């Protein structure tokens, strides 16, 4: 998918919502545990109920690897289901990978080629040659951690590096990498006040913004400081949507929560 | 496994060799492709041939995820095989994970609890709450990226952060985290000259050192600057050992390469 196609979807659906598919078997409705593949059954129900309200889905790989083979299989089925039934959806493998070049290449192959995700999240610590292998795929994206939503973000990311905070160095340096137009960035909603500065460095890039809802970030604030002329934002909500209920009405309740977010987004877009 | 037990193994085997099990189906002997599980067959042969010469094995998860379900299954079989037949071996899941707290906890469960690795490599960018979940397991370790062996290490890791290079900030800060005694660190062999400074900050920690061999690092240099009274080093070789030959004699040739490294280590230890 191209960034323009993603923007077109945002306009069409009046939504820039990304739904995080972070399936924890302890949190899903217990009646699903009787199913052959409870993780996939849960995802399928959530996707069926929310696909018209969201432009992206983001399974975090940790939640699948935690269930070993069965988890990996559920991830494969989930991405295949989305790609087959909703090819207009932008898909994100939230994997936060990064390794030496020949190893990053294996991860890129796994997520972008074999599983056919549109994008994968990557960590910047190992620098250029750890990220560039993810940028070799046409119409695919690497979404790099810049300023994350968690408390630990203050440990290193906001520290001054040669008179510029580390996350700014990461943004600035990454613009020099090959195929930098295939980069998006993770910026936590809990750091909305930083978005003005971030937009000075990467005015046109899409930002994947986790942390609205459960982590306390504000959609209004994020849009105020982070939106550009082509929206340029994907707002992620995981727990707030998918665990809205853990009863048999879970998909319906997830839809209601997604609907609320979409309505709020439509209102912002109308201004 | 405790750090003392690891040291005991190093003394017993006169080796601090870690062998990286980075299986690429394009590089293994082609007759193995007839087997039911070529990846596991390759690993088993390498392990059988080298377990008396190495104290650690390190599968890099990228190489397994690249083969999807079959890859994940081969990883499960490999770690189970090592744990059953060679429980004295220190095992490292080279996964370079790191995410917000509840997500890192899922990764920690996957690698340290379910797969029963002794350790997992982690990335520091997201800070304290992204790493601490990996430190909650008794007699298990998180091995954090400090100064990596690749060119990209110069992008951020050696940049001055508040008058101290980022990798030093990472080392210094991590010492304040809960259960910091369960941390080890990745320091590339290609950065041997930095080891004097690193040892000032983490004198007692084990360092996992990739980059000897294919990447050009020197074992002698690493030992000269990085060894402490309990050795404190695990020297990794992946391609140099496991791809010594891609004919039917591959295990024998891998053994010979491991033997050379072990002999060099024994000589260093005898001094």
Contacts between the chains, C-beta under 8 A, distances in Angstrom:
chain1	res1	chain2	res2	distance
A	22	B	103	7.2
A	24	B	106	7.7
A	60	B	99	7.1
A	60	B	103	5.7
A	60	B	106	8.0
A	62	B	97	7.4
A	62	B	99	6.0
A	62	B	103	4.6
A	62	B	104	7.3
A	62	B	106	3.9
A	62	B	107	4.7
A	62	B	110	7.2
A	63	B	103	7.4
A	63	B	106	5.5
A	65	B	106	7.2
A	65	B	107	6.6
A	65	B	110	4.4
A	66	B	106	4.2
A	66	B	107	7.3
A	66	B	109	5.2
A	66	B	110	4.6
A	66	B	114	7.2
A	68	B	72	7.0
A	68	B	76	6.6
A	68	B	110	7.3
A	68	B	114	6.0
A	68	B	115	7.6
A	69	B	69	6.4
A	69	B	72	5.7
A	69	B	73	5.9
A	69	B	76	6.9
A	72	B	68	7.1
A	72	B	69	5.6
A	72	B	72	4.8
A	73	B	69	5.9
A	76	B	68	6.7
A	76	B	69	6.9
A	94	B	99	8.0
A	96	B	97	7.0
A	96	B	98	6.2
A	96	B	99	5.6
A	96	B	123	7.3
A	97	B	62	7.4
A	97	B	96	7.0
A	98	B	96	6.2
A	98	B	123	6.5
A	99	B	60	7.1
A	99	B	62	6.0
A	99	B	94	8.0
A	99	B	96	5.6
A	100	B	148	7.3
A	100	B	149	6.7
A	100	B	150	4.4
A	100	B	210	8.0
A	100	B	215	7.9
A	101	B	150	6.7
A	103	B	22	7.2
A	103	B	60	5.7
A	103	B	62	4.7
A	103	B	63	7.4
A	104	B	62	7.3
A	106	B	24	7.7
A	106	B	60	8.0
A	106	B	62	3.9
A	106	B	63	5.5
A	106	B	65	7.2
A	106	B	66	4.1
A	107	B	62	4.7
A	107	B	65	6.6
A	107	B	66	7.3
A	109	B	66	5.2
A	110	B	62	7.2
A	110	B	65	4.4
A	110	B	66	4.6
A	110	B	68	7.3
A	114	B	66	7.2
A	114	B	68	6.0
A	115	B	68	7.7
A	123	B	96	7.3
A	123	B	98	6.5
A	123	B	123	4.8
A	123	B	125	5.3
A	123	B	126	8.0
A	124	B	125	6.4
A	124	B	155	7.8
A	124	B	156	6.7
A	125	B	123	5.3
A	125	B	124	6.4
A	125	B	125	4.8
A	125	B	145	5.8
A	125	B	148	7.7
A	125	B	156	6.5
A	125	B	157	7.0
A	126	B	123	8.0
A	126	B	145	6.9
A	126	B	148	5.2
A	126	B	150	6.0
A	126	B	152	5.0
A	126	B	153	6.7
A	126	B	157	8.0
A	127	B	150	7.1
A	127	B	151	7.3
A	127	B	152	2.5
A	127	B	153	6.1
A	127	B	154	6.8
A	127	B	155	3.0
A	127	B	156	5.9
A	127	B	157	7.3
A	128	B	151	7.1
A	128	B	152	4.6
A	128	B	155	5.4
A	129	B	150	5.4
A	129	B	151	5.3
A	129	B	152	4.4
A	130	B	150	6.5
A	130	B	152	5.0
A	131	B	152	7.6
A	145	B	125	5.8
A	145	B	126	6.9
A	148	B	100	7.2
A	148	B	125	7.6
A	148	B	126	5.1
A	149	B	100	6.7
A	150	B	100	4.4
A	150	B	101	6.7
A	150	B	126	5.9
A	150	B	127	7.1
A	150	B	129	5.4
A	150	B	130	6.4
A	151	B	127	7.3
A	151	B	128	7.1
A	151	B	129	5.2
A	152	B	126	5.0
A	152	B	127	2.5
A	152	B	128	4.5
A	152	B	129	4.4
A	152	B	130	5.0
A	152	B	131	7.6
A	153	B	126	6.7
A	153	B	127	6.1
A	154	B	127	6.8
A	155	B	124	7.8
A	155	B	127	3.1
A	155	B	128	5.4
A	155	B	173	5.7
A	156	B	124	6.6
A	156	B	125	6.4
A	156	B	127	5.9
A	156	B	161	7.3
A	156	B	166	6.8
A	156	B	169	6.4
A	156	B	170	6.7
A	156	B	173	7.4
A	157	B	125	6.9
A	157	B	126	7.9
A	157	B	127	7.4
A	159	B	161	4.6
A	159	B	162	5.7
A	159	B	166	7.8
A	159	B	169	6.6
A	160	B	161	6.6
A	160	B	162	5.6
A	161	B	156	7.3
A	161	B	159	4.6
A	161	B	160	6.6
A	161	B	161	5.0
A	161	B	166	6.6
A	162	B	159	5.7
A	162	B	160	5.6
A	166	B	156	6.8
A	166	B	159	7.8
A	166	B	161	6.6
A	166	B	166	6.9
A	169	B	156	6.4
A	169	B	159	6.6
A	170	B	156	6.7
A	173	B	155	5.7
A	173	B	156	7.4
A	210	B	100	8.0
A	215	B	100	7.9
